[in-house]
Amino acid sequence: MVARRWVVSTFHALVVGLLCVYLLWFDDAVNADPIWGEPKLVKLNVGLTAGYLISDFLLILWYWNAIGDRYFIIHHLTALYAYYYVLGQGLLPYFANFRLIAEFSTPFVNQRWFLEVLGYPKTSMPNIINGFLMLMIFFLVRIAVMPVYYHKMISTFGSEAFYKLGLRAQFAWIVASVCLDVMNIMWMYKIGKGCYKVLCACKKEKADSQKNGKQR
């Protein structure tokens, strides 16, 4: 069941991520009006994600001893809270879809688990390559995009479209965005720290190997 979770997670990430990029490039209605644009296709993408988040949330609770993580619980509930306004009221389609670009990092995060199950040590070449790609992609789709996202958000402040949202939707949008990005920064730090430890371990292994070779 745990293995199935990672497979479903990876498949969901690829489908949602590709649809996200398509909408960012070609959905003129949403790009022209990021707050009130026609959300039909965005609702489809967000609906897929909401369904996945609910199923994953329940799976985490059921198998808590194996895969329980309080940060995943906070992440899922925060995202679902914000997506209620997209699915229920059709609000903020551009911003809801934009956040889904982060899913491109998920396959590399999941791949760590597959490599661990297959018995690859952390200093093995497959793990090193996956770790490097995970670090780069995670940074690009979750950290580097923050200025673009928040610039777009702030540019709407004070507009008629922004005031039409109402206080509850405004609160959900801003608080959920900040909460999710605080977790992204935390995870980025952990990934970077993990990669540094692996590089140090690789250097130590190489030095030990050279030392043993000289002793022979």
N, C-alpha and C positions, 0 to 999 in steps of 0.2 A: 504493500500500500504506500509506503514511504517513497519507493522508487517511482511508482505511478504519479505521485505528487510532483516530483521533479520533471517528469516527462510532460505532464499536462501544463505545468508552469512554463516550460520552454516553448511548447507549441503555442500557448496563449500569447506569450511575449512576442513571438515572431509575427503572428497574425495581426495582433493589435498594433505592434510597432510599424509594420508596413502600411496598414490602413491609416495610421496617424500621419505618416509622411505623405501619403497620397492626398489626404485632406488638407494638409498644410500647403501643399503645392497647387492643388487644383480646385479646392472648394472656395470659389470666389465670394459666395454669399457670406460665409462665415468669416473669411479674411477681411471683407469690407466692413462687417459689423460684428466685432468679436464678442459683444455682450448679448446681442439680440438676433444675430444672424440665424438663418434657417438651420436648425440643428438635426435634421433627419439622419444624415449619415453619421454625424458625431454621436447621436444617441445610440446608434447601432454599435459603435466602437466602445462607448462608455458602458453600454449594457453588457457587452461581452466581458468587460473588465469587472463590472459589478458582480456578475454571476460567478466569475472565477474567484473574486475576493470572498464572497459569501461561502463558497464551497471550501476554499482553503482555510478560512477562519474556523469553520466547523471541524475540518480535519485536524487542525492544530489543537483544538480543544480535546478532541477524541483521543489523539495520540500525543498528549502533552508531554509525557515522560520521554518520548523519543525525539520530538521535533518542537516542543514548546518554546516559545520566545515572546516575551512581553512586548518587545519592540515591533514585532510583526503584528501583534494584536492591535497595538496603538496605530500602526500604519494602516491596517485594513479598515479599522473603524473610522479613522480620520478621512480616508479617501471615500468611503461609503457615505459619510456625512455630507461631504461636498458634492458627491455625484447625485445625491437626492435632488438637488436643485437643477441639475442638468436633465435628469431623466423625468422628474416630476413636473418641472416648470419650463424646461427648454432654455434655461439661462446659461450664459457664459460658455457657449460651445467652443469658441477658439481656445480659451484657456484650459478647459477640461481636456480637449484633444491634445494640446501642446504638452501637457504633463505626461501623456502616454508615450512620448518619445523616450522616456526613461526606461521603458521596457526592453530596449535593445541591450541593456547591460545584463539582463536576467539570465540569458543562456550561458554566459561565461561564469556567472555566480553559481548556477546549478551544476556546471561541468566540474566544479571542484568536488562535489559530492560523488559524481560518477567515477572520477579518477581515484578518489579515496576508496570507494568500494572495490574497484579493480585492483587495488593494492599498490598503486604508484606512490612512491615516497614523495614528500613535498619538494625535495631537491631534484626530482627527475625532470627531464627535458619537457615532457608533455605538461607537467604542472607549472613549470617555469614559463612556458609559452602562454598557457591559459591565464596564468596570474598576470603577466604583462598586458595581455589583451584586455583582461577584466579591469585592470587599473586604468588603462587608456580609455576604454569605452565608457566605463562608469563615470570618469571625469568629464568626458565630452558630453554625455547625454543627461547627466544629473547635476553637475557643478558648473561647467562652462556655459550652459544655457541659462543660468539664473539671471544674469544681467539683462538678457533679451526678454525673458519672461516678466521680470519686475518693471522694466522700462515700459513694456506694453501695458502692464497693469496700472502703473502710476499715470500714464498718459490718459487714462480714462477717468481719473479722479476729477470730480467737479463737473463732469459732462451730464447732460440730461439723461443719457442712457444709464449712467452710473447711479444717479439718484432714483431712477425708476426701479432699480433692483430692490430697494428697501433695506432696512438695517440688518435683518436676519440673514439675507443672502450676502450682503456685503461682509458681514462678520464671518460667515461660513467660508467665503472665498478667501479672505485675507488670512484668517487664523489657520485654516487647513493648509494653505500654501506655505506659510511660515513653518508650521509644525512638520510637514513632510520634508521641507528642505533642511531643517535642523537635523532630522534623522539622516538625510542624505549626506550631510557634512560629517556626521558622526561615523557613518558607514565608510565614507571615503577615507577618513583617518584610520579606521581599523584595517581597511584593505591595504593602504599605504604602509602601515606598520607591519602587517603580515608579509608583504612583499620584501620589505627591508630585512626582516628576520630570515626569510628564505635565502636572500642574496648573501647574508652573512654566513649562513650555514653552508652554502655552496663554496664560499671562499675558504671556510674552515676545512671542508672536505678536501678541497684541492690542495691546500697547504699540507694537510695530514698525508695525502697521497704522495706528494713530492718528497715529504720528509721520510716516509717509509721507503720510497724508491732509493733515496740516497743511502739509507741505512743498509740496504741490500747490497 
